[in-house]
């Protein structure tokens, strides 16, 4: 039984196992509520919009974690009997892993109400279970998980270093962790990001959605200019030099104004909301990202870095 993986009795709410519903940390609770509103709202978008977002994320996942295609990921998962999708959101990635590894047990855990939405949507998958709880305090027994997927989530927890250690704790010996963190951007962008994250605590959900829509429209209009500029390098502001599209220049250095024509407006708005609405959204250099792994005695299997993020797969080594 899935309950046997937990170190203490768990309750059930509908078809979701309940570990914890609320956080005592103000920023974490605000972050949970922001994602509850975001995911519940996005779940009401047309299936076509959701499918585009899911397809994009799956293809990106393969790149982020070093898999050539779905077949190679499925082959890899065959050796992972118990899988945890830590911070599963609406569950599209957890359901993907469950379908690719039908002999494995997959657990999707999220601290937002998305866990309830996901459990209802994917109730047909008998090897997939959803839990509402804090991934920094999972309630799982030590060493019971063979593969932890924590994609685009750990930086939204109250203490990412603590969360990382918790995810390593639940890993079986030689178990693998796939993890992604936001990358640090140019100084002006970092300052603007911090300002709005603090402001998000006193801004209503409706105002944040409107703000996200405005950012999306700005990104769209800048993209439509199709103008390239030759940027001088400005090291003191962490601004990189070289030729780049004007939208990308503003995006990476001053203000996140995400727009992706292929994804469309709802997903673009959701991406902008995802960036500014949560109070918890830490950013890292590649060195800081790798230090989290070494501090937890994790061996690097694959590493990926780009302007937006750092991601990788790491293997649990013997304890020192």
N, C-alpha and C positions, 0 to 999 in steps of 0.2 A: 504493500500500500504506500501511496505517496506520502502519507502522514508519518510513516516510519523514518523518513529522511530528516525529520525535525527533532530537535533536542527537547522540546516540550509540547504539550498538547496544543493543537491548533483548532480554532473554531471555523465554521463554515457559514458564509453569507451567500445564499443562492448557490451558484456553482463555482464560487471563488473561495479559496482558503484565505483566512484572515489572520495575519500576523500583527499588523499595526495599521491603524487608519490615519492617525495624526502624529505630527512631530511637535515636540516641545520647543524646538529651535525656531525662532521667528522666521528667519530667512528660508529655512527648509520648508516650513508650512506654507509660506507664500509661494515658494517654487512649486510645491505639490498642487496648490490650488490653481496656479497659472497653467500647469500642464493638464489638470483635470478639465479646465475650460477649453483649452486648445484642442485636446484630443476628442473630447465629446463633440465639440463643434465640427471638427474636421471629419468625424465619422458620419456626419449628416450630409457631407458633400456627395455629389453624384459618383456612382461607382466608377465611371470613366476617369474622373479626376483622381480618385483614390488609387486606381490601378496604375495610372501614370507615375504617381509618386512612389508606389511600391516597386514598380519595375526599375525606376531610376535608382532607388536605394539598394536593391539587390545587386544590380550591376556594379554600383560603387563599392558595395561590401566586398565583392570578389577582389577588386583592386586594393582596397584598404588592408586586406588581410592575406594577400598573396595566393589566391586561388585562381587557376587559369580559367575555370568555367564551373558551372553547376555540378558537372560530373566529378571533377576533382574535389569539390567541397563534399559531395555525397560520399565519395570514397574515404575521405578523411574522417567524416562523422561516424562511419561504421565501427570505428574503434572507440567511440565515446558513448557508452551505455546510458549515462545520465548527463543531461545538458541543462544548464541554467542560462536563460536570457535575462540578464540583470538590467532592469529598466526597459521593459518590453513595449511600453506605449500601447498602441492599438493591437499589437500582437501579430502584425503581418510578417515580421522576421521570425518570431517564434514558430508560427505556423509553417513557414518556409522550411525551417530546420526540421520540424516534425515530419513534414512530407518527404524531405530528402533522407531522413533517417527513421523510417517507420518502425524499426526494431528498438529504437532508443526511447527513453522517457524524457520529455522536454518540459521544463518548468519556466513559465514566464512570470516574472515578478516586477511589480510596479507600485510606486507609492501614490499614484494618482488614481482617479476613478476610471481611467482607461482600462484598468484590469477587469472591471465589470463588463465594459463594452466588448473587450477582446474575448472574454469567456463566453459570452452569448454568441458572438460571431463565429467562433471556431469550435463550437460544442460537438461538431461531428468528428473531430480528431481525437481518437481514444487514447493516444499517447501524449497528449498535450494537456497540461494543467496550468491554471493561473492562480497567482497568489498576490494579495495586496499586502505590501510590507516595505520596509526600509532595507535597501540593498546594502547599507552599511551596518546592518544588524539583522541578518537574514533569518536567524532562528534555526538555521540548518546545522546538522551535526558536522563536525570536522571531517574533512577528507572524503566526502560522499559524492562530489561532483567531478565528472571527467572533463567537461569543457564548459567554461564560463564565457559567454558572450556579453560584453558590456560596451555596446556600440553607441557612441555619441551621448553618453549618460553620466559618467563618473564625475565630470566637472560640474554637474548640477547637484551634487550632494554636499552636505554641510562641511564635511572634512574629507576631501578626495583621498588623502593619504590613508586615513582610517578605513575608508571604503575599500581601497585597494588591498589592504591587509586582510580585511574580512573576506574578500573574494578569494584571496590566496588560501586563507584558512580552510574554506569549504572544499578546496580542490583536493582531489586524490593525489597521491604521489605520482609524479610525472604527468599530472593533469595540465591542461592548457588554458590560458586566459587570453582572449582577444579583447583589446581595449583601445579606445579612441579618446583623445583629449583635444580641446581647442588649442590652436597655436596662438602665441602672442603676436600682435600686429604692430604697426607703426605707433609711435607715442601719441600723436593726436587722436588716432582711432581708439586707443586704449583709454584715454582720458574721457572721450565722449561716451564710450561704452560704460565705464564705471559710473558716470554721472546719471545716465538714464536707468541703469539697474537700481541705483539708489532711489531715483524718482519713481520707479515702478511700484514701490511700496505704497505710494499715496495716489496713484493713478488708477482710475476705474478700469475694469475689463473692457468696457465699451470704448474708452479713450485709447487703450492700448491697441485694440483692433483697428481703430481709425488711424492711429499713428503708423501701424504696420502697413495698412493700405496705402498711406501717403508715401512711405518709404518704397513700397513696391512700384508705385506710379513713377516716382523719381527715378528708380533704377531702370524702368522701362523706357522713359523718355531719354535718359542719358545713353542707353544702349542704341536707341534709334538714331542717334547722332552719327554713329559709326565713325567716330573721329579718334585718330591715334595721335598721341603726343610723346615727345621725347623728354622724359623726366630726368632732371639732374639728381644725382645721388645726394642725399642729405643725411649723413650718418647720425648726427645728434638727435634727429627725429625718427631714426630707424626707417627712413624712406629710401627704398631701393631705386636706383636709376635704371634707365632703359626705356625702350618704346613700349607703350601700352595703351589700350583703349581708355578713353576718358572715364567711362563708367567704372572700369576696374581700378583706375588710379584713385578715384574718390572712395570706392568701396574698400580697398585694402588699407588706405591711409587716413581716412577721415570719418566715414559714416557707412554702416552696413545698409545698403539699399539693394537688396537681392532681387534679381529678376532673371527668370529662365523661361524663354519662349516655349521650350518643349514641355516643361512642367505645367505652365499656365499660371493664371492669377491666384487661384485658391492655395496652391502649394507654395507659391512665392510669398504670399501674405503670411502663411503659416510659418515659413522659414524665418521671416523677419520678426514675427511675434516670438518665435522660439528663442531668438537671440536676446531681445531686450526685456521681455516680460519677467523671466525668472530672476530672483535676487541672486541666487547661486549660479555662477557661470565663470569658473576659473579658467585661466589660460596659462600655457606652459611653453617653454623653449624645448627643443629636442633633448637637450642635456637634462633638464628637469624631469622630463618624461621618462628617460632611461634610468634616472636615479631612483624613481619609484620602483622600477623593476629590480634593480640591484639591491635596494634596501630590503626587498622581500625575497631575496635569493631566487629570483626568476631568471631563467636563461632566455636570451633573445632567439627566436626562431625566424621571425620576419619583421622588418621595420619599414614603414612608409611615412614620408613627410612631404607636405605641400604647404602652400600659403595658409590654407584654412585649418590644418590639423596635423596631428601626429597620431599614428595608429600602429599596432603591431600585435603579433602573437608571441606569447612568452610561456615557457614551460617551468613547472614547479620542480625545483631541484631538492636533493636531500637536505634536510635541516642542518644548519651549522651546529 
